[in-house]
Amino acid sequence: MQRRHRLTGNKEFQDVRSHGRSWSHPLLLLRARPNGLAHSRFGLVVSKRIGTAVVRNRVKRRLREATRARLASIAAGWDVVLIARSPIVGAQFVDITQALDALLIRAGLTGTAAEMPDGAE
């Protein structure tokens, strides 16, 4: 992903985690918050509970690719944090992409959503 599409600082992650809304799936947790920019930014969280460095990096590569492939269809103006859950380790790439698609639809982030919909967890 291009640098402008990434959350980089700890403060950016903390703002999304503390002020954003969340949606969950057995493989992923998605937290989102409006950012007021002309593009959306994404951050990935893969904790040590997921596995060794090799496993965590594999999960991050898969999440980055799934997100990158959907950038054109994701609404602009959002900061999104994707948090990996333990079952993601045994999931195939297609399962990860389906989980991401389902979360983006539930969050209303596909297309040109202007406001965060109701029903957040």
Secondary structure, 3 states (H helix, E strand, C coil): CCHHHECCCHHHHHHHHHHCEEEECCCEEEEEEECCCCCCEEEEECCHHHCCHHHHHHHHHHHHHHHHCCHHHECCCEEEEEEECHHHHHCCHHHHHHHHHHHHHHHCCECCCCCCCCCCC
